[in-house]
Amino acid sequence: MNSLDLNGWRILIMINSRATNGIGVFKRSMRYPSDKEYVISISICIPDKNQAPYGLREVKESFFKPLNENFFILDPEFENYESLYSYIFESAKRAIGLAFTKGIVCGGKRIKLQN
């Protein structure tokens, strides 16, 4: 990773559950100069009871906001998990991997894994 481009700033990864149509990694970081932090935002959709046996009934009642071109998007693959915990944990790992494979813009520079 080209972490020297961060010039002493840190990266904070914020993972949120959100009523949306996939797992989304926001392409640009948010910047907090007072703490010298770039924040990478990840949205993980939570399944309802019809989408997965471990889903939550309340999901259908929440405000739906679809992911758009501002996000790198992953299919949630609900069927690959046996519990809500394993789905959220593994999806977060997949999303973090995607973020650093595609690269996230931090202070005008793209931070990504290098081969």
C-alpha positions in Angstrom: 0.0 0.0 0.0 1.3 3.5 -0.8 0.7 4.6 2.9 3.6 7.1 2.7 1.2 9.3 0.6 -0.9 9.7 3.8 1.8 12.1 5.3 1.1 10.9 8.9 -2.7 10.8 8.6 -4.6 7.7 9.7 -7.3 5.7 8.0 -10.4 4.9 10.0 -12.9 2.3 8.6 -16.5 3.0 9.5 -18.9 0.1 8.9 -22.7 0.9 8.9 -25.7 -1.3 8.5 -28.1 0.3 6.0 -31.3 -0.5 4.1 -29.8 -0.7 0.7 -29.3 -3.0 -2.3 -25.8 -4.4 -1.6 -22.6 -3.9 0.2 -21.2 -0.5 -0.7 -17.7 1.0 -0.2 -17.8 4.8 -0.7 -15.1 5.6 -3.3 -13.9 8.8 -1.6 -12.9 9.1 2.0 -14.2 11.7 4.4 -11.5 14.0 5.9 -11.2 15.1 9.5 -8.2 17.5 9.7 -8.5 18.0 13.5 -7.7 14.3 14.1 -5.6 13.8 10.9 -7.9 11.0 9.9 -9.4 9.8 6.6 -12.6 7.8 7.1 -13.6 5.0 4.7 -17.3 4.4 4.8 -18.8 0.9 4.2 -22.5 0.2 4.1 -23.7 -3.4 4.7 -27.3 -4.2 3.9 -29.1 -6.4 6.5 -31.4 -9.1 5.1 -35.0 -9.4 6.0 -36.6 -12.8 6.9 -37.4 -13.5 3.3 -33.9 -13.0 2.1 -32.1 -15.1 4.7 -33.2 -17.3 7.6 -31.1 -15.2 9.9 -32.7 -11.9 8.6 -34.5 -9.3 10.6 -38.2 -8.6 10.3 -37.7 -4.9 11.0 -35.6 -4.3 7.8 -38.7 -4.0 5.6 -39.9 -1.1 7.7 -36.7 1.0 7.3 -35.9 3.7 4.8 -34.3 2.2 1.7 -31.5 4.1 -0.1 -30.0 2.4 -3.1 -26.3 2.4 -3.7 -25.1 4.5 -6.7 -22.1 5.3 -8.8 -20.3 6.8 -5.8 -19.8 3.3 -4.4 -17.9 0.1 -5.2 -20.6 -2.5 -4.9 -20.6 -6.1 -3.7 -23.4 -8.6 -3.9 -24.4 -9.5 -0.4 -24.5 -13.3 -1.1 -26.8 -13.9 1.9 -27.0 -17.7 1.0 -23.3 -18.2 1.9 -23.8 -17.5 5.6 -25.5 -19.2 8.5 -25.9 -16.3 10.9 -26.2 -12.6 10.9 -22.9 -12.3 12.8 -21.0 -14.3 10.2 -22.6 -12.4 7.3 -21.7 -9.0 8.8 -18.2 -10.1 9.8 -17.3 -11.7 6.5 -19.0 -9.0 4.4 -17.0 -6.3 6.3 -13.8 -8.2 5.4 -14.8 -8.5 1.8 -15.6 -4.8 1.6 -12.3 -3.8 3.2 -10.5 -6.0 0.7 -12.4 -4.4 -2.2 -11.7 -0.9 -0.8 -7.9 -1.4 -0.9 -7.9 -3.4 -4.2 -9.8 -0.7 -6.1 -8.3 2.2 -4.1 -9.8 4.9 -2.0 -9.1 8.6 -2.6 -7.6 10.2 0.5 -6.6 13.9 0.2 -6.5 13.7 -3.6 -4.3 10.5 -3.7 -5.6 7.0 -4.4 -4.6 4.6 -1.6 -4.5 1.0 -2.7 -2.7 -2.3 -2.3 0.2 -2.7 -4.6 1.5 -6.0 -6.1 
